Amino acid sequence: MAEIIGVRFKSVGKIYYFSPKGAKINAGEKVIVETSRGVECGEVVLGNKMINDKDLTIPLKDIIRVATKRDLDKIEQNKRNEKEAFKICEEKIAKHKLNMNLVDVECTFDNNKLLFYFTSENRVDFRELVKDLASVFRTRIELRQIGVRDEAKMLGGLGICGRPFCCKSFLGDFQPVSIKMAKDQNLSLNPAKISGTCGRLMCCLKYEQDGYEYLNKGLPKIGAFVETPDEKGNVVDINILTGKIRVKNSDTEAVNTYTKDEIKVIKDGSSKINQEELKELKILEDK
């Protein structure tokens, strides 16, 4: 068994394990640790806990110390430096006439590196920009191109549900979301209705997918030719949540409602989507 604490470096990000070196550290405290990016300050989100050695993917690193007032003051100064660096970088981008949108600036705790996050529809040759920024800040400069999902996670905002973005509120990592999920949930394949503010498929499509896959078992598709206790006809509507199926009589064109147990599928239907439309919808799956 190993004693660990869980540390997070972003408000909604991955949790990393460190050894507390025998110190009692509570959730909410700040600690100084060494990471692959250098010395950083993170927030403890999981206090002292014993876990099995087999659950550790890499050897534990010790914390350097619990953050002092001097450390916290340094973090505040870094935040001010980040705002100034953001303003200067925007001016340099305009000067070099680069087609890129600056999203965020991050200064490492030890001031050893400045990271500039940006979005762009194309690859950007930012070598001259890096040289320019390095001459101003006299430190290591790193520019990282990110996707629109990452941009939304960094900036935050309100979704169409009226709540803060899931990715900004609690999602540590993005989950794969596909057009198939929207189809399984019988949602309109209108991009405006199934995509988030970032322009990609809404992350919340993932939340109920397992339930819809379970409910869809045994249900025919729209257009299926079925036999009921009263008639033969085609399925014209399905309520996945209630399991009710509406069938249009082949002869009288009357529409009646049945459960899936009352229906025998003679020939199942098929989901038909225009290939051009499908190609456009697939873009929504990209990061």
ZIQUI-V791285 format. One record per pair of residues at least 12 apart in sequence whose ideal C-beta (glycine too) atoms are under 7 Angstrom apart, sorted by sequence separation. I is the first residue (numbers start at 0). J is the second residue. If there is no record, write none. Layout:
i=[I	I]
j=[J	J]
This chain:
i=[89	155	181	222	234	235	244	3	4	29	30	88	103	129	151	221	233	243	244	3	101	102	152	221	232	233	3	4	17	28	102	151	152	219	232	243	244	2	27	85	88	101	102	221	232	242	2	26	100	125	232	242	25	26	99	100	148	230	231	244	24	26	85	100	218	227	235	4	26	84	99	184	25	98	123	218	225	24	24	81	98	113	181	184	6	23	81	99	176	180	215	38	81	98	113	117	119	148	180	183	214	219	6	40	80	97	112	118	176	214	229	33	88	111	112	113	114	115	116	117	118	184	19	32	97	110	111	174	176	180	183	211	77	84	112	114	116	118	173	176	183	14	32	33	40	227	8	14	31	32	77	97	174	30	31	95	118	170	183	8	31	95	228	7	40	227	234	6	7	30	31	227	6	30	92	166	6	7	28	29	91	116	158	165	225	226	5	158	165	225	4	5	16	31	225	226	5	91	156	225	4	18	20	24	91	218	223	224	4	17	18	20	29	217	224	4	16	17	18	19	22	102	219	223	17	18	88	223	2	3	17	151	219	223	151	222	2	3	150	220	221	87	102	219	220	0	1	148	219	220	0	103	147	220	0	1	102	147	148	0	84	102	147	185	1	185	3	1	39	40	39	37	38	36	38	37	37	37	200	199	200	199	182	194	190	188	190	178	178	178	177	176	148	146	11	11	11	13	11	12	13	11]
j=[101	167	193	234	246	247	256	16	17	42	43	101	116	142	164	234	246	256	257	17	115	116	166	235	246	247	18	19	32	43	117	166	167	234	247	258	259	18	43	101	104	117	118	237	248	258	19	43	117	142	249	259	43	44	117	118	166	248	249	262	43	45	104	119	237	246	254	24	46	104	119	204	46	119	144	239	246	46	47	104	121	136	204	207	30	47	105	123	200	204	239	63	106	123	138	142	144	173	205	208	239	244	32	66	106	123	138	144	202	240	255	60	115	138	139	140	141	142	143	144	145	211	47	60	125	138	139	202	204	208	211	239	106	113	141	143	145	147	202	205	212	44	62	63	70	257	39	45	62	63	108	128	205	62	63	127	150	202	215	41	64	128	261	41	74	261	268	41	42	65	66	262	42	66	128	202	43	44	65	66	128	153	195	202	262	263	43	196	203	263	43	44	55	70	264	265	45	131	196	265	45	59	61	65	132	259	264	265	46	59	60	62	71	259	266	47	59	60	61	62	65	145	262	266	61	62	132	267	47	48	62	196	264	268	197	268	49	50	197	267	268	135	150	267	268	49	50	197	268	269	50	153	197	270	51	52	153	198	199	52	136	154	199	237	55	239	59	59	107	108	108	107	108	107	109	109	111	112	283	283	284	285	270	283	280	280	283	280	281	284	284	284	286	286	167	168	169	171	170	171	172	171]
